[in-house]
Amino acid sequence: MDGAMIATLGLLLLTTAWGVTVVVRLQAYLWRRGRIVSPALVSPMVLDDLRDYRRLTCAEAGRPGPLYLHFVGACLAAMASAVAVLVAALS
């Protein structure tokens, strides 16, 4: 493996860790608000949790909370880094 491949794989791991951290914090927020959340991070319920978080924070502050934007950013960054890994692997 060359340096570019290692760098892109490292970026992919960092963005994945960012996304997992955001989901854990989002679920903790919902838990404090009295909603029962699924402890499985990789489940379709994560999108329901995200929808509930956005609904709650919009009702409280009039706009989505910061974790919503972090989740969207982490997903976009993970997709971009996955494409970068594929490009690096094919070249």
N, C-alpha and C positions, 0 to 999 in steps of 0.2 A: 504494500500500500504506500502510496506517495503522500506527501504533506497535504495536498488539497483534499484527498479523500478522508484523511484523519480529521482535518479541520471541519469538513462538512458533517461527518459523523458526530463530532463533538457538539456542533451547533444543533444537530437533530436531538441529541440527548439533553442538551440544555433547554430547548423549547418544550420537549416532552416533560421534563421536570417542572418547568414553569406551569404548564397546563395542569399537571397533577396537583401541584400546590394550590392553584386557583380553585380547582374542584373541591379539594379538602376544606379550604376556607369558606367556600360558598355553602357547602353542606353544613359546616359548623354554624354559619350565620342562620341558616334555615332551622337548624336544631334549636338554637337559642330562641327562635320565634315560635317554637312549639310544633313545628312540622317534623314528622318522622321521615328520615331520609334513608336511602339504601346505602349500606356500607360498601357495596361493590362499586369501585370507581369506574369500571368499564361496563356500563350498562346503559340501556336506552333511557333509564330514569334520570341520567345526568342532564339530558336536555329538558326534561320536565322540571328538574331542580333549577336549571338556569332560567326557565320561563317564570317559575314562581319567584325567584330572586328578583328578576326584572320587574314583575308585577308589584311586589312588596316595596321595592326601593322607589319605584315611580309613584306609588301611592304616598310614601313618606316624604320624598324630597322633590317630586315632580320630574325626575329624570332617572335613568338607570344608574345603579351604583357602580363603583369603580371595578368591582370584581367581574361585572358583565363585560366591560371593555377589555379587561385583562384576559378573560376567556376567549373573546373574539380575536384579540391580538395573538394569544398563544396558539390558537388554531391556525391562523394565517401564517404565522412564523414557522410552525411545524410543517405545514404543507409546502411552504417555500423551501425549507431546508431538506425536505424529503425529495423534492424535485432536484435540488442541487446535488444530493447524494446520487440520484440516478444519472444525472448528467456526468458527474465525476466518474461513476462506475463505467459508463459507456464510452468515455473518451480515453 
